Amino acid sequence: MKNRNLKESFSKAIDGFVFGVKYERNIKIQISITVLLILIMLYFHFSLNDILIVLLWIGLVISAEYMNTAIEKAMDFINNGYSPQIKIVKDLSASAVFILALLAFVSGILIFMKYIKIFRLQ
C-alpha cells in the first residue's frame, strides 16, 4: 500500500512512533533516558558539538530499537510459535540494538566526563 502524499507518509511515521512509545517497554525506557540526558546536557551547558554527538547516538539507538521491534512483529506474524530460525533473526536484530547501545553508552560516558566532576578521573 503506497502512501499517496507527504502528509500521509508523516502520519504513518507518527503512528509508528506513537505505537512504539505506547506499547514497547524498551522504547519507553530509551525515551525516558533521552529526556534525562537532554536535561543533564542543558544543566551542565554542554557544547553544541557534544550535544549533537549525544543526540546522534540517541537517534541511532532508538531507530535501531524501532527496526528491531518491526522485525520482531514481522517474525511473529510469519510464525507465532517457536521457530529456531526466527529466534536467530530476532536475536541478531536485538544484538544490533545492543551493540549500538553499548557504543552509545561508552561514548556518552567519555563525553559526560568532561562536564560532570563525579566522572572525572584523577
N, CA, C and O atoms as CSV, one atom per row, in Angstrom:
chain,resi,resn,atom,element,x,y,z
A,1,MET,N,N,0.856,-1.174,0.000
A,1,MET,CA,C,0.000,0.000,0.000
A,1,MET,C,C,0.900,1.233,0.000
A,1,MET,O,O,1.596,1.511,0.977
A,2,LYS,N,N,0.874,1.953,-1.089
A,2,LYS,CA,C,1.727,3.119,-1.257
A,2,LYS,C,C,1.072,4.370,-0.668
A,2,LYS,O,O,-0.134,4.583,-0.794
A,3,ASN,N,N,1.920,5.204,-0.011
A,3,ASN,CA,C,1.420,6.476,0.508
A,3,ASN,C,C,1.119,7.408,-0.658
A,3,ASN,O,O,1.882,7.482,-1.622
A,4,ARG,N,N,0.014,8.109,-0.560
A,4,ARG,CA,C,-0.411,8.993,-1.649
A,4,ARG,C,C,0.279,10.342,-1.620
A,4,ARG,O,O,0.488,10.955,-2.666
A,5,ASN,N,N,0.635,10.810,-0.435
A,5,ASN,CA,C,1.244,12.131,-0.352
A,5,ASN,C,C,2.140,12.233,0.879
A,5,ASN,O,O,2.194,11.325,1.708
A,6,LEU,N,N,2.835,13.351,0.974
A,6,LEU,CA,C,3.779,13.563,2.065
A,6,LEU,C,C,3.078,13.562,3.424
A,6,LEU,O,O,3.604,13.018,4.395
A,7,LYS,N,N,1.899,14.167,3.494
A,7,LYS,CA,C,1.151,14.225,4.746
A,7,LYS,C,C,0.833,12.811,5.236
A,7,LYS,O,O,0.956,12.527,6.427
A,8,GLU,N,N,0.433,11.943,4.341
A,8,GLU,CA,C,0.116,10.566,4.710
A,8,GLU,C,C,1.381,9.829,5.185
A,8,GLU,O,O,1.327,9.036,6.124
A,9,SER,N,N,2.504,10.098,4.534
A,9,SER,CA,C,3.776,9.488,4.947
A,9,SER,C,C,4.138,9.893,6.368
A,9,SER,O,O,4.509,9.052,7.187
A,10,PHE,N,N,4.028,11.184,6.657
A,10,PHE,CA,C,4.310,11.666,8.011
A,10,PHE,C,C,3.333,11.074,9.020
A,10,PHE,O,O,3.724,10.704,10.127
A,11,SER,N,N,2.085,10.987,8.643
A,11,SER,CA,C,1.062,10.446,9.534
A,11,SER,C,C,1.376,9.002,9.916
A,11,SER,O,O,1.237,8.620,11.078
A,12,LYS,N,N,1.798,8.206,8.945
A,12,LYS,CA,C,2.140,6.806,9.232
A,12,LYS,C,C,3.382,6.718,10.111
A,12,LYS,O,O,3.457,5.876,11.006
A,13,ALA,N,N,4.352,7.584,9.856
A,13,ALA,CA,C,5.561,7.600,10.678
A,13,ALA,C,C,5.225,7.975,12.121
A,13,ALA,O,O,5.751,7.374,13.059
A,14,ILE,N,N,4.362,8.953,12.297
A,14,ILE,CA,C,3.951,9.361,13.644
A,14,ILE,C,C,3.168,8.238,14.317
A,14,ILE,O,O,3.342,7.989,15.509
A,15,ASP,N,N,2.304,7.556,13.555
A,15,ASP,CA,C,1.567,6.404,14.113
A,15,ASP,C,C,2.537,5.346,14.632
A,15,ASP,O,O,2.337,4.797,15.716
A,16,GLY,N,N,3.585,5.059,13.863
A,16,GLY,CA,C,4.580,4.078,14.289
A,16,GLY,C,C,5.321,4.529,15.530
A,16,GLY,O,O,5.574,3.736,16.437
A,17,PHE,N,N,5.674,5.819,15.568
A,17,PHE,CA,C,6.360,6.359,16.737
A,17,PHE,C,C,5.488,6.231,17.981
A,17,PHE,O,O,5.954,5.797,19.034
A,18,VAL,N,N,4.225,6.609,17.852
A,18,VAL,CA,C,3.292,6.537,18.983
A,18,VAL,C,C,3.102,5.093,19.427
A,18,VAL,O,O,3.066,4.821,20.627
A,19,PHE,N,N,2.981,4.164,18.484
A,19,PHE,CA,C,2.842,2.751,18.838
A,19,PHE,C,C,4.024,2.306,19.691
A,19,PHE,O,O,3.844,1.664,20.726
A,20,GLY,N,N,5.238,2.650,19.251
A,20,GLY,CA,C,6.433,2.262,19.995
A,20,GLY,C,C,6.457,2.818,21.403
A,20,GLY,O,O,6.758,2.104,22.360
A,21,VAL,N,N,6.140,4.090,21.522
A,21,VAL,CA,C,6.153,4.737,22.840
A,21,VAL,C,C,5.055,4.158,23.735
A,21,VAL,O,O,5.234,4.032,24.946
A,22,LYS,N,N,3.941,3.815,23.137
A,22,LYS,CA,C,2.790,3.344,23.905
A,22,LYS,C,C,2.929,1.882,24.352
A,22,LYS,O,O,2.529,1.531,25.461
A,23,TYR,N,N,3.494,1.039,23.492
A,23,TYR,CA,C,3.437,-0.395,23.748
A,23,TYR,C,C,4.780,-1.098,23.956
A,23,TYR,O,O,4.798,-2.241,24.412
A,24,GLU,N,N,5.883,-0.460,23.643
A,24,GLU,CA,C,7.173,-1.134,23.724
A,24,GLU,C,C,7.977,-0.640,24.924
A,24,GLU,O,O,8.356,0.529,24.993
A,25,ARG,N,N,8.230,-1.541,25.860
A,25,ARG,CA,C,8.927,-1.207,27.107
A,25,ARG,C,C,10.297,-0.578,26.846
A,25,ARG,O,O,10.622,0.457,27.428
A,26,ASN,N,N,11.102,-1.194,25.977
A,26,ASN,CA,C,12.450,-0.681,25.746
A,26,ASN,C,C,12.432,0.721,25.149
A,26,ASN,O,O,13.278,1.551,25.483
A,27,ILE,N,N,11.485,0.982,24.278
A,27,ILE,CA,C,11.378,2.318,23.692
A,27,ILE,C,C,10.975,3.326,24.761
A,27,ILE,O,O,11.491,4.444,24.784
A,28,LYS,N,N,10.060,2.944,25.645
A,28,LYS,CA,C,9.689,3.841,26.751
A,28,LYS,C,C,10.912,4.177,27.599
A,28,LYS,O,O,11.118,5.330,27.979
A,29,ILE,N,N,11.719,3.162,27.891
A,29,ILE,CA,C,12.923,3.374,28.694
A,29,ILE,C,C,13.879,4.308,27.961
A,29,ILE,O,O,14.420,5.238,28.559
A,30,GLN,N,N,14.088,4.069,26.678
A,30,GLN,CA,C,15.027,4.884,25.911
A,30,GLN,C,C,14.555,6.325,25.772
A,30,GLN,O,O,15.370,7.247,25.810
A,31,ILE,N,N,13.274,6.529,25.614
A,31,ILE,CA,C,12.739,7.897,25.542
A,31,ILE,C,C,12.922,8.595,26.893
A,31,ILE,O,O,13.282,9.771,26.944
A,32,SER,N,N,12.675,7.874,27.976
A,32,SER,CA,C,12.864,8.453,29.317
A,32,SER,C,C,14.320,8.836,29.539
A,32,SER,O,O,14.607,9.915,30.058
A,33,ILE,N,N,15.234,7.963,29.151
A,33,ILE,CA,C,16.659,8.266,29.284
A,33,ILE,C,C,17.027,9.467,28.423
A,33,ILE,O,O,17.833,10.300,28.838
A,34,THR,N,N,16.455,9.565,27.244
A,34,THR,CA,C,16.710,10.700,26.361
A,34,THR,C,C,16.333,12.008,27.029
A,34,THR,O,O,17.106,12.967,27.004
A,35,VAL,N,N,15.159,12.055,27.624
A,35,VAL,CA,C,14.716,13.280,28.314
A,35,VAL,C,C,15.688,13.628,29.435
A,35,VAL,O,O,16.078,14.786,29.584
A,36,LEU,N,N,16.082,12.629,30.224
A,36,LEU,CA,C,17.020,12.848,31.317
A,36,LEU,C,C,18.361,13.376,30.789
A,36,LEU,O,O,18.916,14.326,31.341
A,37,LEU,N,N,18.875,12.765,29.732
A,37,LEU,CA,C,20.154,13.201,29.177
A,37,LEU,C,C,20.086,14.622,28.641
A,37,LEU,O,O,21.026,15.397,28.819
A,38,ILE,N,N,19.000,14.968,27.994
A,38,ILE,CA,C,18.850,16.332,27.478
A,38,ILE,C,C,18.841,17.338,28.625
A,38,ILE,O,O,19.470,18.392,28.535
A,39,LEU,N,N,18.130,17.016,29.698
A,39,LEU,CA,C,18.110,17.908,30.859
A,39,LEU,C,C,19.506,18.054,31.473
A,39,LEU,O,O,19.912,19.154,31.847
A,40,ILE,N,N,20.233,16.942,31.574
A,40,ILE,CA,C,21.599,16.993,32.116
A,40,ILE,C,C,22.497,17.836,31.212
A,40,ILE,O,O,23.282,18.650,31.699
A,41,MET,N,N,22.385,17.642,29.909
A,41,MET,CA,C,23.227,18.402,28.981
A,41,MET,C,C,22.944,19.898,29.060
A,41,MET,O,O,23.860,20.716,28.985
A,42,LEU,N,N,21.676,20.244,29.212
A,42,LEU,CA,C,21.327,21.659,29.341
A,42,LEU,C,C,21.826,22.226,30.670
A,42,LEU,O,O,22.335,23.346,30.719
A,43,TYR,N,N,21.681,21.454,31.740
A,43,TYR,CA,C,22.107,21.915,33.067
A,43,TYR,C,C,23.615,22.170,33.118
A,43,TYR,O,O,24.066,23.163,33.690
A,44,PHE,N,N,24.386,21.266,32.516
A,44,PHE,CA,C,25.839,21.384,32.554
A,44,PHE,C,C,26.419,22.159,31.365
A,44,PHE,O,O,27.636,22.198,31.185
A,45,HIS,N,N,25.553,22.773,30.559
A,45,HIS,CA,C,25.978,23.628,29.451
A,45,HIS,C,C,26.951,22.908,28.502
A,45,HIS,O,O,28.051,23.390,28.231
A,46,PHE,N,N,26.517,21.757,28.013
A,46,PHE,CA,C,27.342,21.021,27.053
A,46,PHE,C,C,27.535,21.870,25.799
A,46,PHE,O,O,26.678,22.681,25.447
A,47,SER,N,N,28.664,21.674,25.136
A,47,SER,CA,C,28.904,22.374,23.870
A,47,SER,C,C,27.927,21.839,22.821
A,47,SER,O,O,27.397,20.735,22.940
A,48,LEU,N,N,27.711,22.654,21.800
A,48,LEU,CA,C,26.811,22.246,20.723
A,48,LEU,C,C,27.294,20.949,20.074
A,48,LEU,O,O,26.488,20.066,19.779
A,49,ASN,N,N,28.594,20.832,19.851
A,49,ASN,CA,C,29.135,19.612,19.241
A,49,ASN,C,C,28.858,18.380,20.100
A,49,ASN,O,O,28.467,17.337,19.576
A,50,ASP,N,N,29.055,18.491,21.399
A,50,ASP,CA,C,28.804,17.354,22.276
A,50,ASP,C,C,27.317,17.000,22.318
A,50,ASP,O,O,26.956,15.823,22.335
A,51,ILE,N,N,26.464,18.010,22.335
A,51,ILE,CA,C,25.016,17.760,22.300
A,51,ILE,C,C,24.646,17.031,21.012
A,51,ILE,O,O,23.871,16.075,21.038
A,52,LEU,N,N,25.194,17.477,19.894
A,52,LEU,CA,C,24.884,16.845,18.611
A,52,LEU,C,C,25.355,15.394,18.569
A,52,LEU,O,O,24.657,14.529,18.040
A,53,ILE,N,N,26.532,15.129,19.123
A,53,ILE,CA,C,27.036,13.749,19.150
A,53,ILE,C,C,26.128,12.867,20.000
A,53,ILE,O,O,25.777,11.760,19.591
A,54,VAL,N,N,25.749,13.349,21.172
A,54,VAL,CA,C,24.865,12.567,22.046
A,54,VAL,C,C,23.511,12.343,21.366
A,54,VAL,O,O,22.975,11.236,21.401
A,55,LEU,N,N,22.961,13.392,20.748
A,55,LEU,CA,C,21.681,13.247,20.055
A,55,LEU,C,C,21.779,12.272,18.885
A,55,LEU,O,O,20.834,11.530,18.614
A,56,LEU,N,N,22.905,12.269,18.198
A,56,LEU,CA,C,23.102,11.317,17.105
A,56,LEU,C,C,23.086,9.883,17.626
A,56,LEU,O,O,22.431,9.018,17.046
A,57,TRP,N,N,23.802,9.631,18.714
A,57,TRP,CA,C,23.782,8.294,19.322
A,57,TRP,C,C,22.376,7.911,19.771
A,57,TRP,O,O,21.931,6.784,19.555
A,58,ILE,N,N,21.689,8.851,20.392
A,58,ILE,CA,C,20.316,8.583,20.844
A,58,ILE,C,C,19.441,8.203,19.646
A,58,ILE,O,O,18.694,7.225,19.698
A,59,GLY,N,N,19.541,8.978,18.578
A,59,GLY,CA,C,18.753,8.695,17.383
A,59,GLY,C,C,19.076,7.334,16.791
A,59,GLY,O,O,18.175,6.614,16.359
A,60,LEU,N,N,20.356,6.974,16.769
A,60,LEU,CA,C,20.750,5.673,16.239
A,60,LEU,C,C,20.185,4.528,17.071
A,60,LEU,O,O,19.657,3.558,16.527
A,61,VAL,N,N,20.298,4.645,18.382
A,61,VAL,CA,C,19.830,3.567,19.258
A,61,VAL,C,C,18.303,3.431,19.187
A,61,VAL,O,O,17.785,2.322,19.056
A,62,ILE,N,N,17.592,4.544,19.271
A,62,ILE,CA,C,16.128,4.467,19.238
A,62,ILE,C,C,15.643,3.990,17.870
A,62,ILE,O,O,14.700,3.203,17.788
A,63,SER,N,N,16.276,4.456,16.807
A,63,SER,CA,C,15.899,3.979,15.468
A,63,SER,C,C,16.138,2.480,15.335
A,63,SER,O,O,15.311,1.760,14.776
A,64,ALA,N,N,17.260,2.019,15.845
A,64,ALA,CA,C,17.551,0.579,15.807
A,64,ALA,C,C,16.521,-0.195,16.622
A,64,ALA,O,O,16.118,-1.291,16.234
A,65,GLU,N,N,16.096,0.367,17.741
A,65,GLU,CA,C,15.075,-0.296,18.565
A,65,GLU,C,C,13.753,-0.392,17.805
A,65,GLU,O,O,13.067,-1.412,17.878
A,66,TYR,N,N,13.397,0.655,17.085
A,66,TYR,CA,C,12.179,0.604,16.274
A,66,TYR,C,C,12.308,-0.453,15.166
A,66,TYR,O,O,11.360,-1.189,14.896
A,67,MET,N,N,13.481,-0.524,14.530
A,67,MET,CA,C,13.694,-1.548,13.496
A,67,MET,C,C,13.629,-2.943,14.109
A,67,MET,O,O,13.047,-3.856,13.522
A,68,ASN,N,N,14.219,-3.107,15.279
A,68,ASN,CA,C,14.165,-4.390,15.971
A,68,ASN,C,C,12.717,-4.773,16.268
A,68,ASN,O,O,12.320,-5.922,16.075
A,69,THR,N,N,11.943,-3.816,16.732
A,69,THR,CA,C,10.527,-4.067,17.022
A,69,THR,C,C,9.783,-4.465,15.742
A,69,THR,O,O,8.970,-5.389,15.753
A,70,ALA,N,N,10.064,-3.765,14.646
A,70,ALA,CA,C,9.408,-4.094,13.377
A,70,ALA,C,C,9.768,-5.500,12.925
A,70,ALA,O,O,8.903,-6.241,12.459
A,71,ILE,N,N,11.027,-5.874,13.057
A,71,ILE,CA,C,11.453,-7.217,12.670
A,71,ILE,C,C,10.781,-8.264,13.550
A,71,ILE,O,O,10.315,-9.289,13.054
A,72,GLU,N,N,10.730,-8.004,14.863
A,72,GLU,CA,C,10.075,-8.956,15.766
A,72,GLU,C,C,8.597,-9.114,15.438
A,72,GLU,O,O,8.080,-10.231,15.430
A,73,LYS,N,N,7.912,-8.002,15.167
A,73,LYS,CA,C,6.484,-8.073,14.818
A,73,LYS,C,C,6.284,-8.846,13.513
A,73,LYS,O,O,5.354,-9.644,13.402
A,74,ALA,N,N,7.149,-8.613,12.530
A,74,ALA,CA,C,7.046,-9.327,11.249
A,74,ALA,C,C,7.281,-10.820,11.451
A,74,ALA,O,O,6.575,-11.645,10.871
A,75,MET,N,N,8.266,-11.167,12.265
A,75,MET,CA,C,8.550,-12.584,12.520
A,75,MET,C,C,7.392,-13.251,13.261
A,75,MET,O,O,7.047,-14.399,12.978
A,76,ASP,N,N,6.792,-12.528,14.213
A,76,ASP,CA,C,5.629,-13.063,14.929
A,76,ASP,C,C,4.456,-13.272,13.984
A,76,ASP,O,O,3.685,-14.218,14.150
A,77,PHE,N,N,4.315,-12.399,12.996
A,77,PHE,CA,C,3.249,-12.539,12.011
A,77,PHE,C,C,3.480,-13.779,11.143
A,77,PHE,O,O,2.543,-14.507,10.815
A,78,ILE,N,N,4.734,-14.001,10.781
A,78,ILE,CA,C,5.074,-15.161,9.955
A,78,ILE,C,C,4.843,-16.458,10.711
A,78,ILE,O,O,4.283,-17.415,10.176
A,79,ASN,N,N,5.285,-16.477,11.970
A,79,ASN,CA,C,5.160,-17.698,12.771
A,79,ASN,C,C,5.035,-17.296,14.231
A,79,ASN,O,O,6.008,-16.857,14.845
A,80,ASN,N,N,3.842,-17.446,14.786
A,80,ASN,CA,C,3.601,-17.028,16.168
A,80,ASN,C,C,4.118,-18.044,17.177
A,80,ASN,O,O,4.216,-17.743,18.366
A,81,GLY,N,N,4.447,-19.241,16.712
A,81,GLY,CA,C,5.006,-20.256,17.599
A,81,GLY,C,C,6.514,-20.144,17.648
A,81,GLY,O,O,7.089,-19.169,17.166
A,82,TYR,N,N,7.156,-21.145,18.233
A,82,TYR,CA,C,8.614,-21.146,18.317
A,82,TYR,C,C,9.206,-21.688,17.025
A,82,TYR,O,O,8.744,-22.693,16.484
A,83,SER,N,N,10.220,-21.016,16.548
A,83,SER,CA,C,10.974,-21.457,15.381
A,83,SER,C,C,12.439,-21.118,15.626
A,83,SER,O,O,12.767,-19.966,15.911
A,84,PRO,N,N,13.320,-22.103,15.518
A,84,PRO,CA,C,14.750,-21.814,15.734
A,84,PRO,C,C,15.301,-20.787,14.734
A,84,PRO,O,O,16.170,-19.987,15.083
A,85,GLN,N,N,14.802,-20.808,13.505
A,85,GLN,CA,C,15.269,-19.847,12.501
A,85,GLN,C,C,14.806,-18.435,12.840
A,85,GLN,O,O,15.574,-17.481,12.713
A,86,ILE,N,N,13.561,-18.299,13.268
A,86,ILE,CA,C,13.048,-16.976,13.642
A,86,ILE,C,C,13.732,-16.478,14.907
A,86,ILE,O,O,13.965,-15.278,15.051
A,87,LYS,N,N,14.056,-17.378,15.820
A,87,LYS,CA,C,14.803,-16.994,17.024
A,87,LYS,C,C,16.136,-16.364,16.631
A,87,LYS,O,O,16.539,-15.356,17.212
A,88,ILE,N,N,16.819,-16.948,15.653
A,88,ILE,CA,C,18.100,-16.397,15.194
A,88,ILE,C,C,17.900,-14.992,14.619
A,88,ILE,O,O,18.676,-14.084,14.916
A,89,VAL,N,N,16.869,-14.817,13.805
A,89,VAL,CA,C,16.585,-13.493,13.228
A,89,VAL,C,C,16.332,-12.481,14.340
A,89,VAL,O,O,16.881,-11.379,14.316
A,90,LYS,N,N,15.505,-12.850,15.311
A,90,LYS,CA,C,15.193,-11.930,16.422
A,90,LYS,C,C,16.433,-11.645,17.259
A,90,LYS,O,O,16.656,-10.503,17.663
A,91,ASP,N,N,17.243,-12.668,17.525
A,91,ASP,CA,C,18.455,-12.482,18.323
A,91,ASP,C,C,19.452,-11.568,17.608
A,91,ASP,O,O,20.069,-10.706,18.235
A,92,LEU,N,N,19.607,-11.757,16.305
A,92,LEU,CA,C,20.514,-10.896,15.542
A,92,LEU,C,C,20.029,-9.452,15.547
A,92,LEU,O,O,20.825,-8.522,15.683
A,93,SER,N,N,18.741,-9.274,15.402
A,93,SER,CA,C,18.159,-7.935,15.416
A,93,SER,C,C,18.369,-7.271,16.777
A,93,SER,O,O,18.740,-6.100,16.855
A,94,ALA,N,N,18.132,-8.021,17.830
A,94,ALA,CA,C,18.336,-7.483,19.179
A,94,ALA,C,C,19.804,-7.177,19.433
A,94,ALA,O,O,20.120,-6.197,20.108
A,95,SER,N,N,20.710,-8.002,18.903
A,95,SER,CA,C,22.132,-7.760,19.122
A,95,SER,C,C,22.588,-6.480,18.423
A,95,SER,O,O,23.505,-5.813,18.903
A,96,ALA,N,N,21.967,-6.130,17.304
A,96,ALA,CA,C,22.310,-4.873,16.628
A,96,ALA,C,C,22.001,-3.684,17.535
A,96,ALA,O,O,22.790,-2.743,17.623
A,97,VAL,N,N,20.861,-3.730,18.203
A,97,VAL,CA,C,20.494,-2.665,19.147
A,97,VAL,C,C,21.473,-2.656,20.315
A,97,VAL,O,O,21.919,-1.595,20.752
A,98,PHE,N,N,21.802,-3.836,20.813
A,98,PHE,CA,C,22.713,-3.950,21.960
A,98,PHE,C,C,24.084,-3.347,21.632
A,98,PHE,O,O,24.650,-2.612,22.442
A,99,ILE,N,N,24.609,-3.654,20.460
A,99,ILE,CA,C,25.920,-3.133,20.061
A,99,ILE,C,C,25.882,-1.608,19.986
A,99,ILE,O,O,26.777,-0.940,20.503
A,100,LEU,N,N,24.858,-1.059,19.349
A,100,LEU,CA,C,24.738,0.401,19.274
A,100,LEU,C,C,24.580,1.017,20.658
A,100,LEU,O,O,25.202,2.036,20.957
A,101,ALA,N,N,23.757,0.408,21.502
A,101,ALA,CA,C,23.540,0.938,22.852
A,101,ALA,C,C,24.839,0.911,23.662
A,101,ALA,O,O,25.130,1.850,24.403
A,102,LEU,N,N,25.602,-0.144,23.521
A,102,LEU,CA,C,26.871,-0.244,24.242
A,102,LEU,C,C,27.854,0.830,23.775
A,102,LEU,O,O,28.501,1.487,24.591
A,103,LEU,N,N,27.958,1.000,22.468
A,103,LEU,CA,C,28.841,2.049,21.935
A,103,LEU,C,C,28.358,3.440,22.339
A,103,LEU,O,O,29.167,4.314,22.649
A,104,ALA,N,N,27.049,3.645,22.336
A,104,ALA,CA,C,26.490,4.930,22.763
A,104,ALA,C,C,26.798,5.186,24.231
A,104,ALA,O,O,27.135,6.306,24.615
A,105,PHE,N,N,26.682,4.149,25.049
A,105,PHE,CA,C,26.954,4.285,26.478
A,105,PHE,C,C,28.411,4.685,26.716
A,105,PHE,O,O,28.682,5.618,27.472
A,106,VAL,N,N,29.342,3.986,26.078
A,106,VAL,CA,C,30.763,4.294,26.248
A,106,VAL,C,C,31.066,5.702,25.745
A,106,VAL,O,O,31.770,6.460,26.411
A,107,SER,N,N,30.543,6.051,24.582
A,107,SER,CA,C,30.746,7.401,24.044
A,107,SER,C,C,30.157,8.452,24.979
A,107,SER,O,O,30.767,9.495,25.217
A,108,GLY,N,N,28.967,8.170,25.504
A,108,GLY,CA,C,28.321,9.094,26.428
A,108,GLY,C,C,29.137,9.313,27.682
A,108,GLY,O,O,29.292,10.446,28.138
A,109,ILE,N,N,29.658,8.239,28.239
A,109,ILE,CA,C,30.493,8.364,29.449
A,109,ILE,C,C,31.702,9.251,29.147
A,109,ILE,O,O,32.043,10.130,29.938
A,110,LEU,N,N,32.337,9.022,28.023
A,110,LEU,CA,C,33.515,9.825,27.673
A,110,LEU,C,C,33.154,11.295,27.498
A,110,LEU,O,O,33.920,12.168,27.908
A,111,ILE,N,N,32.024,11.579,26.909
A,111,ILE,CA,C,31.598,12.975,26.729
A,111,ILE,C,C,31.186,13.585,28.065
A,111,ILE,O,O,31.580,14.707,28.382
A,112,PHE,N,N,30.396,12.854,28.851
A,112,PHE,CA,C,29.890,13.393,30.114
A,112,PHE,C,C,31.015,13.622,31.123
A,112,PHE,O,O,30.904,14.487,31.991
A,113,MET,N,N,32.093,12.850,31.010
A,113,MET,CA,C,33.227,13.020,31.928
A,113,MET,C,C,33.788,14.441,31.871
A,113,MET,O,O,34.313,14.939,32.866
A,114,LYS,N,N,33.684,15.085,30.729
A,114,LYS,CA,C,34.210,16.449,30.591
A,114,LYS,C,C,33.415,17.452,31.417
A,114,LYS,O,O,33.938,18.505,31.781
A,115,TYR,N,N,32.163,17.140,31.715
A,115,TYR,CA,C,31.265,18.115,32.333
A,115,TYR,C,C,30.893,17.801,33.776
A,115,TYR,O,O,30.639,18.712,34.564
A,116,ILE,N,N,30.860,16.544,34.118
A,116,ILE,CA,C,30.369,16.149,35.439
A,116,ILE,C,C,31.551,15.666,36.272
A,116,ILE,O,O,32.190,14.669,35.935
A,117,LYS,N,N,31.837,16.369,37.348
A,117,LYS,CA,C,33.027,16.114,38.150
A,117,LYS,C,C,33.069,14.716,38.731
A,117,LYS,O,O,34.153,14.159,38.908
A,118,ILE,N,N,31.922,14.136,39.031
A,118,ILE,CA,C,31.904,12.804,39.640
A,118,ILE,C,C,32.539,11.763,38.717
A,118,ILE,O,O,33.036,10.739,39.187
A,119,PHE,N,N,32.526,12.021,37.400
A,119,PHE,CA,C,33.082,11.072,36.437
A,119,PHE,C,C,34.576,11.315,36.165
A,119,PHE,O,O,35.257,10.454,35.607
A,120,ARG,N,N,35.062,12.456,36.550
A,120,ARG,CA,C,36.441,12.799,36.188
A,120,ARG,C,C,37.431,11.887,36.888
A,120,ARG,O,O,37.367,11.657,38.096
A,121,LEU,N,N,38.338,11.383,36.090
A,121,LEU,CA,C,39.387,10.525,36.624
A,121,LEU,C,C,40.591,11.384,36.959
A,121,LEU,O,O,40.975,12.248,36.171
A,122,GLN,N,N,41.179,11.162,38.095
A,122,GLN,CA,C,42.341,11.949,38.528
A,122,GLN,C,C,43.611,11.191,38.282
A,122,GLN,O,O,44.696,11.690,38.581
